[in-house]
């Protein structure tokens, strides 16, 4: 067990004693790898070892535990402003013995130096500076979509116009998602509180999503994309692929519910869902927003959390902006109820029709984009993850124009996430600079022979469905071999 920061009142651990010693304690990589859970979490930054056990007060939330027992040098740089290292001093317990890191040879170390140098180059080129005019334009045009959807309900009794309004509202929510994403990644303002405030507007008020629920889920995803938890008690897996028993992205994940059954077999429901998941994928996407609304409401009002990581963060840290979060979510449902009811003119059935049309369409177009970003790409076990750069690149897919879909539409529709690979490497870079960065990143990947994948909307969707189908086939074959009487 570690010290977990100043808030934890525990007896000093071996690591604590090291900090009191006159000589610096040295740790092997194998020793670091033993500390992988939130209550016993060691992390490495620039060959220095830190004990962050039980540090639920971490400003960024539970994401810190995704790298327990691992090197977090590069993900730290991706998420933090310069100077943030100062906060880490109180957690320092010793130095890593570089020679003990046997999985890194001279070529790997040169590769890591190369992509760190590229980051410095991009900073010096000004690619992390945002255009405030660009974001004024995006926010203004987005609010125009909302006002148009409202006017289409308020000033007409046409059923066709109301359906069009619901679809436009769903598209508005999708675009709100991209704006909240940019502001909460702190791409726009250097003062993080300003980004949080705008994030609450676009997230809580306009979409009905809890800002902190989203941060916990999304930051965890960024840190460990497409990773499976290394153990049942670890929190080093990607929450975005924690989709069982509805969808499985690898054979290992498809088998993961067996341990929950007394007889160690798959339930009938699991077998059905995995067998047909290539066909149920899009119907599930239609319901995605309903799930996010439910989880956000529970998180904002302290009624539960979908993951153990989110539960611990909510219980131990609480909401960063408790009043604003609750007011935002409440006001969202107030204006949504007024609009869906036609400001009192619609019947209950008609109001529900409007609400579900908008909500399901939003779930489809929102999940379609970020699903294409990672679904069907490489998955890894958390304790066998590659380095930061290769992890982000090999688990991620960029989206291009093609099959009659112009690039200009893709750029607008995807809200910057058409450059998903580039965004994952540099999440604090404003979306309007990703296109310029793209060429440099692609060139770097080619130089170091790192797979870099792009597909258009049509091809990418086929790849996702083919991957789901392959996992289904592998699951059925394995099930027949292991349980031939079934």
N, C-alpha and C positions, 0 to 999 in steps of 0.2 A: 504494500500500500504506500502511496506517496503523499507528499505534503499537500498538493492541491491548492496552493496559493495561501494567502494570508487569512482567508476566511475559514479555513479548515483547522479545527482544534484537535490535532492528533499528535501522538508521540512522534518524534523525528524518526524517519525511516533511514535505511542505509544511505539513500540519496541525500537526505538532509544532512547527515553527518559529514558527507563529502564536502558540502559547501562550507562547513565550519572548519574544515581541515586547512592547514597551511599549504598543503600541496594539493594540486588538482587531481581528482580521481579520474582514472581512465576506464572507459567501458568498451566492451566488444559489441559488435553488431548483434551477436547472438544473445547477449544480455538484454539489449534494447528490445529485441523481438519478443521477449517474454511479457512485456507490459503493454497489453493491447486493449484493455477494457476501460471504461470511464472512471472506475474507482481505482485503477492502477495503470495510468497512462503516461508513458514516456514518449517524447518526440525529439527528433534531431533537426537542427538547423545549422547549416554551415559547419558541420562536424562538432557541434556543441550539443550536449544532451540536456533536456529540460523535463522536469517532472510536473505535469499539469493534471495529476490525478484529482478528480472531483472538482475541477475548476469550471463549474457550471455558470459562473459569473463572467466568463469570457464574453467580451462585447459582441463577437460574431455568433455566439450561441454554441450549440452542440456540434457544429461542424468540426471543431478542433479534435474531437475524438475519432474522426474518420481516419486520422493519421497516427493514432496511438500505436506505438511499436514500429514506427516508420519514419522516413525522412520527409520533412514537410518544407524544405527550403524553397522549392519552386512554387508550391501552392500558396505558401505564405506571401511570396512576392506578387502572385497573381491577384490576391485579395486585399492587400494592405498598402496603405500609403507609406511613403518614405518616413523613417523615424519611428515606426511602430515597434521596432526591435527593442526599444528602451523598456517597454512593458515586460519583456521576457526575462529581464535580469533576475528578478526575484524567484524564478523557477529553475534557474541554472543549477545543475548538480555535478557537472563534470564534462569531460571531453570524450568524443568518440575516437577509438583507435582506427584510423583510416584503413590500415592494412587488414583489419578484420572483416572489411566489407568485400568479401571474396567474389561477389557477383558483378563487380565493376572493374573492368580492365582498363588499360590506358586509352583504348579507343572510345570506351563509354565515357570516361572522364573528359576526353576531348570533345565529345558530342555534347555533353552537358555544358561545358564551358562555351561551346558555340551558340547554343540557344539562349544562354544567359547574356552573352555579348549582343545577340540580336535584340533582346529586350532593351538593353541599354541604348542601342542604336535607334530604336523606335521612339524611345523617350526623348532622345536628343533631337529627333526629327519633328517633334511636336505632335505625334500621332495620338497622344493621350489627352490632348486638349480638345474640349468640346466647343462646338459652335452653338452659342445660345440662340442665335437667329434660327438655326435649323430646328431646334426643339420648340421654339415659339410657334413656328410653322406647323410642326407635327401636332402639338397640343391643340392649336386653333382648328386645324382641319378635322381633328378627331372630335372635338366638341361640336363642330358643324354636323357631323354624322349623327350625333345624339339628338341635336335639336331638330334635324330633319325627321328622324324616326318618331320623335314626340309629336311634331306637327302633323305627320301622316295619320296619327291616331286622333289628335285633338280636333282637326278641321275637316275630317271626312268620315262618312259612314260606309265607305266601300270596303267589302271583304278583301278584295284583291290588294287594296292599298294597305290594309292592316297586316296581311300576310307579308307584303313587301317591307313594311315597317319592322315586323318581328325579325325578318332575315337581316335587315340593315342593323338592327340592334345587336344581333348575334355577331355580326362582323365588327361592329363598334367595340364590343367586349373583347374580341380577339385583338384588335389594335390597341385597346387599353392595356392588354397584357404585355404587349411589346414595350409600351411607354413605361409602365410600372417596372418592367424588367430593366430598362435602361437606367431609370432613376435610382432603383434599389441596388444596382450594381455600382452606383456612384460614378457613372460615366459622365455625368453632366456637371455636378458641383463638387468642388474640393471640400466644402463643408458638408459632412455626411448627414447632419441633421436636416439640411435643406432637401437633400435627396429623399430622406425618410418622409418628410412632410408631403412632398409631391407624390411619393409612392403611396401614402395613405389615401390621397385624393383619388388617384387612378386605380388603386387596388381596393381599399375598403369601401369608399363611397360609391365609385362608379361600377365596380365589378362585384362587390359583396365578399371579397376575399380578405382574410386577415393578412396584414403585411408580415407579421412575424411568423405565422404559419408558413407563408410562402418562402421567407428567407431561410427558415430551418430546412425545409424540403429542398429548395433549389440550391442553396449553398452546399448542402451535403451531396447533391447530385454532381455539381461542378467539381468538387474535390475528388470524387471517386466514381466517375461515369462508368456504368456497365460492370461494376464490381459486385460479386456475391460476398456476403459476410464471411469472414474467416472462421467464425465460430458462432454458436447460438447466443453467446453473451456479448460478443463484440459488436461495435457499431461502425464498422468500416465498409459497409456495403452501400450501394446506390439506392436511395428510396424510390427513384423513378422506375426501376425495374422490379420493385417489390410488388408484383402484380398477381401473384398466385392467390387463389386457385383459378383465376380467370384466364391468365395468359402466362406462358412460360417462354423465356428467351434462350434457354439452354436445357439440355437433358438433365443436368444436375438440378436446376431449378424446378423442372417438372417433377422430379422425384422428391422434392424437399418436404412435401406434406406427409410422407409416409411415417415419419417419426411421431406425428401427432396421432396416428391410429394405434390402437392397442395391439392389433395383430401385425403392424408394420406394412400393411398393404395400402394401396390407393383407394380412396372412397369412390363410389360410383359417380359422384358429381365431378370430382377431379378428372377421372378418366374421360367423361363426356366432354368437359371443357377443353382439355388439352387435345383431344382427338379432333375437335371441330374448330379450333381456335383461329384458323385462317379464315373461316367463314363468320365467326362471331366478332372479329376484330373491329370492324366498322360499327356494328350495333353497340359495342361497348364504348367506342369513342363518342357516340351520340349522348351517352349518359355521363360522360366524364365531368362536365361542369356541375351536374347535380351532386356528384361526390365531393368536388372541391368546395362547393358552397356549404355542404354539410360539415366537412372537416374544418373549414374556416370558422363557422359559427361556433362549433364546439371549442375550438382553440381560443377564440377571442373571449368567450364567456366562461372558460375554465371547466368545460363539460367533458373533456376527454381529448385524446390525441391518437393519431393513426399509427404512429411508430413509437418504439421505446425511447429513441433519441429525442423526439419531439415532446414526449410525456415528461422526461427528465428535465428538459429545458424549461417547459412550462411550469413545472412544480418547483424547481430550484431557483430559476431566474425570474420567472414571471414575465409579463409583457413589458416591453420597453416604454410603450406609450399606451397604458391601459385605458385611459379615458378616451383618447382620440380614436383608438382602434374600435372600441365598442360603439362610440357615437357614429363613426363612419359606416360600420356594418348595419347599424339600426337605420340610419338615414337611407342607405341603399334600398332596404326593403320597403321603406316608406314610399320613395319615389317609384320604385318598381311596381308596388301594389297599385298606386294611382294610375300609372301608365297602362298596366295590364288590364285594369278594369275599365279602360276608356274614360278615366276620370269620372267613374260612377255610372257610365252608360251601358256597359257590357254585362251580360249574364255571367254567372260563375263559370259555366262550361266554356263560354267564349273567352273569358279571361284566362282560364287554364290553357286553352288552345294557343293563345297568344304567348303566354309565358313559356310553355314547353317548346313551341316552335323556335323562339329566340334562344332558349337555353340549350336545346339539343343541337341547333345549327352552330352555335358558338363552340360547344364541346367538340364537334366534328372538325371545324376549321382551325381551332386552336391546337387540339391534340394531333391533328394531321401534320402540322409543321414541326412541332418538337418531336413527334414520333419519328418523322423522317430523319431528324437530326441524329438519332442513336439506334433506333430499333433495327434489328437485323445486322448490326455491326458486331465486332468482336466483344466477347464477354470474358472476364477473368475472375479468378478467386482473389480475394483481397490480399491474402498473404503471398501471392505470386504475381503481383502487379508489376508492369514494366515501369520505366522512368516516367516522369511527369509528361514530357513531350510526346513520347510514343503512346502513353495511355490516352491522352486527349485526342491524338490524331487517329489512332486505329479504332477507337470506339465511336467515331463521329463521321457524319456524312454532310458535305455541302450540297446545296440545292441550286441547280442552274435552270435557265430557260431551255425549252426544247419541246418537241412534239406539238408545235403550234402555240405554245405558251411563251409569250415574249419575256425577256429578262426583266424589263421594266415592271411588269406585273408581279413577277416573282419577288423583286426587290421590295415592292410595296406590301404585298401579301404576307411575306415572311418577316417583315419588320427588322431586318438585320440578321436574322437567324439563317438566311440563305448562306451566310458565311459562318456556319456553326463551328467548323474546325478552328477558324481564326479567332472567333469569339471565345472558345473554350481555352485557347492558349493565352489570350489577353482579355479577360472578362471585364476589365475596367476601361477598355478602349471604346470611345463613342462609336456607335454603329456607322456614322457617316465617314469614318476613317478606315473601316474594315476592307473596303474595296482596294484602297491603296496598299494596305498591308498584305493583302492576299497574295500578290505576286511575289513578295519577298519570302513569305512563309512557304509557298509552293516550291520556290527555288531552293530554299534551305532543305526541305524534305527530299527533294530530288538529289541534292548534293550528298545527303547522308543516307540515301536509299531507304527512306521511311515511307510506307504506304500512305497515300493521300487520295481519298475517294470523293468523287462528285457524281451526282446523278440528277436528272431533271425530275419534276414532280411525278411523272408517270413511271419512269424507270425505278425511282426510289420506292414508290408504293409497291411495285411488283417485287422488288427485292425484299421488302418487309414481309409481304404475304408468303413469298417462297421460303423465307427463313422460318416463319411460323409453321409452315407446312412440313419442313424438314424436321423441326423439333418434334412435331406430332408423330411423324413416321418413325423417328428414332425411339420415341417414347413407347409407341405401340410394339415395335420389334423387341425392345428390351423387356417390356412387360410380358410378352408371349414367351420369350426365352426363360424368364425367371419364374413365371407362373403359367406353364403350358396348359394347365387344365382350365384356364379361364376362357 
